[in-house]
Amino acid sequence: MSRVAGKVVLVTGAGSGIGRATATLLAREGATVVVSDVNEAGGRETVRQIAAGSDGAAARFEAHDTTREADWKRVVDGILEREGRLDGLVNNAGISGPFPATFETETLEQWRRMLAVNVEGVFLGCKYGVPALRQSGGGSIVNTSSLAAFLGTPDLSAYGASKGAVRQFTKTVAIDCARKGYKVRCNSVHPGIILTPMGEAVMPSDKAKERTRRRIPIGEFGAPEDIAYGILYLISDESRFVTGAELVIDGGMNAI
Ligand SMILES: NC(=O)c1ccc[n+]([C@@H]2O[C@H](COP(=O)([O-])OP(=O)(O)OC[C@H]3O[C@@H](n4cnc5c(N)ncnc54)[C@H](O)[C@@H]3O)[C@@H](O)[C@H]2O)c1
């Protein structure tokens, strides 16, 4: 019950799905969690659920658009001022865009929006998160990539490219921080198909859903909590020797 006790962790995109499950699990395991999202109602609901669900679990909400540099400065400075430290950062906020979107149908505007949220948001998170983690004596960053980082994704062309970029950039941050002695680890998680609003959006009919389910070796979809447990491990000190790694949580899809 206390795998991350005493740690202060910022989780972006925590107003829904995987981010909400992660914030909730981290809080249950003793962390003080800053729940951030552009969706204020969703973020506040996560904080409400955390407070209602577990004795003494601590969380607060920050309105935060991860594509905006000024938001990152405000949120990170605010954490250092209020909580006094930052030990973990989960760069989870993301979008999947219209579906299907092939490279032939995707507009330049959609492509740029995808990269702004899914890649620039992670870049800014690392840029502003690393100094705060260092100032706190070190810490851990987890970037939410995807199974899409390993495969061609013809129906999600910009999404796949964005998650490939997150996978690679994570290793760059990991190695740079390690070589400079920053005591900041950085790893990526790669969810398969997880039942969240985003996951459901790529399976528009019951038939499509059943077809997709049959492609998963384990035979069922993932739950947000399946990803949250992986992130918990990477944020905790149990993973102190792990950096630049890819944690695939996908029911076996990437192994076939
Ligand atoms: N669900 C899946 O099957 C799946 C698979 C692989 C990877 N992922 C990744 O997991 C992460 C979480 O996805 P999810 O399935 O929980 O989706 P979701 O849509 O349920 O939640 C995403 C959250 O991110 C927030 N968000 C979007 N743009 C933002 C911005 N600019 N600033 C701040 N917050 C923003 C949304 O408001 C939402 O609350 C994403 O990075 C996604 O790409 C999901």
The ligand as an SDF file (V2000), in Angstrom:
LIG
                    3D

 44 48  0  0  0  0  0  0  0  0999 V2000
   -6.5840    3.4830  -25.0710 N   0  0  0  0  0  0  0  0  0  0  0  0
   -5.6900    2.8440  -25.8070 C   0  0  0  0  0  0  0  0  0  0  0  0
   -5.9900    1.8040  -26.4140 O   0  0  0  0  0  0  0  0  0  0  0  0
   -4.2720    3.3790  -25.9080 C   0  0  0  0  0  0  0  0  0  0  0  0
   -3.3340    2.5670  -26.5570 C   0  0  0  0  0  0  0  0  0  0  0  0
   -2.0280    3.0040  -26.6750 C   0  0  0  0  0  0  0  0  0  0  0  0
   -1.6570    4.2210  -26.1320 C   0  0  0  0  0  0  0  0  0  0  0  0
   -2.5780    4.9960  -25.4930 N   0  0  0  0  0  0  0  0  0  0  0  0
   -2.1220    6.2860  -24.9730 C   0  0  0  0  0  0  0  0  0  0  0  0
   -2.4510    6.3970  -23.6030 O   0  0  0  0  0  0  0  0  0  0  0  0
   -2.6330    7.7790  -23.2650 C   0  0  0  0  0  0  0  0  0  0  0  0
   -3.9560    7.9440  -22.5580 C   0  0  0  0  0  0  0  0  0  0  0  0
   -4.9870    7.5820  -23.4560 O   0  0  0  0  0  0  0  0  0  0  0  0
   -6.4460    7.1020  -22.9930 P   0  0  0  0  0  0  0  0  0  0  0  0
   -6.7510    5.8900  -23.7460 O   0  0  0  0  0  0  0  0  0  0  0  0
   -6.5530    7.1260  -21.5250 O   0  0  0  0  0  0  0  0  0  0  0  0
   -7.3000    8.2800  -23.6770 O   0  0  0  0  0  0  0  0  0  0  0  0
   -8.4430    9.2300  -23.1260 P   0  0  0  0  0  0  0  0  0  0  0  0
   -8.9490    9.9510  -24.3110 O   0  0  0  0  0  0  0  0  0  0  0  0
   -9.3790    8.4710  -22.2580 O   0  0  0  0  0  0  0  0  0  0  0  0
   -7.6290   10.2480  -22.1780 O   0  0  0  0  0  0  0  0  0  0  0  0
   -6.7270   11.1840  -22.6910 C   0  0  0  0  0  0  0  0  0  0  0  0
   -6.7540   12.4260  -21.8100 C   0  0  0  0  0  0  0  0  0  0  0  0
   -5.7800   13.3540  -22.3180 O   0  0  0  0  0  0  0  0  0  0  0  0
   -6.3580   14.6490  -22.2590 C   0  0  0  0  0  0  0  0  0  0  0  0
   -5.7050   15.5410  -23.2140 N   0  0  0  0  0  0  0  0  0  0  0  0
   -5.8130   15.5400  -24.5650 C   0  0  0  0  0  0  0  0  0  0  0  0
   -5.1030   16.5540  -25.0800 N   0  0  0  0  0  0  0  0  0  0  0  0
   -4.5260   17.2150  -24.0290 C   0  0  0  0  0  0  0  0  0  0  0  0
   -3.6840   18.3410  -23.9100 C   0  0  0  0  0  0  0  0  0  0  0  0
   -3.2530   19.0190  -24.9740 N   0  0  0  0  0  0  0  0  0  0  0  0
   -3.2820   18.7150  -22.6800 N   0  0  0  0  0  0  0  0  0  0  0  0
   -3.6860   18.0360  -21.5840 C   0  0  0  0  0  0  0  0  0  0  0  0
   -4.5100   16.9850  -21.6250 N   0  0  0  0  0  0  0  0  0  0  0  0
   -4.9230   16.5680  -22.8390 C   0  0  0  0  0  0  0  0  0  0  0  0
   -7.8350   14.4360  -22.5690 C   0  0  0  0  0  0  0  0  0  0  0  0
   -8.6170   15.5440  -22.1410 O   0  0  0  0  0  0  0  0  0  0  0  0
   -8.1210   13.1410  -21.8300 C   0  0  0  0  0  0  0  0  0  0  0  0
   -8.5610   13.3910  -20.5100 O   0  0  0  0  0  0  0  0  0  0  0  0
   -2.5160    8.5540  -24.5790 C   0  0  0  0  0  0  0  0  0  0  0  0
   -1.2260    9.0980  -24.7070 O   0  0  0  0  0  0  0  0  0  0  0  0
   -2.7710    7.4760  -25.6250 C   0  0  0  0  0  0  0  0  0  0  0  0
   -2.2040    7.7990  -26.8600 O   0  0  0  0  0  0  0  0  0  0  0  0
   -3.8790    4.5980  -25.3790 C   0  0  0  0  0  0  0  0  0  0  0  0
  1  2  1  0
  2  3  2  0
  2  4  1  0
  4  5  1  0
  4 44  2  0
  5  6  2  0
  6  7  1  0
  7  8  2  0
  8  9  1  0
  8 44  1  0
  9 10  1  0
  9 42  1  0
 10 11  1  0
 11 12  1  0
 11 40  1  0
 12 13  1  0
 13 14  1  0
 14 15  2  0
 14 16  1  0
 14 17  1  0
 17 18  1  0
 18 19  2  0
 18 20  1  0
 18 21  1  0
 21 22  1  0
 22 23  1  0
 23 24  1  0
 23 38  1  0
 24 25  1  0
 25 26  1  0
 25 36  1  0
 26 27  1  0
 26 35  1  0
 27 28  2  0
 28 29  1  0
 29 30  1  0
 29 35  2  0
 30 31  1  0
 30 32  2  0
 32 33  1  0
 33 34  2  0
 34 35  1  0
 36 37  1  0
 36 38  1  0
 38 39  1  0
 40 41  1  0
 40 42  1  0
 42 43  1  0
M  CHG  2   8   1  16  -1
M  END
$$$$
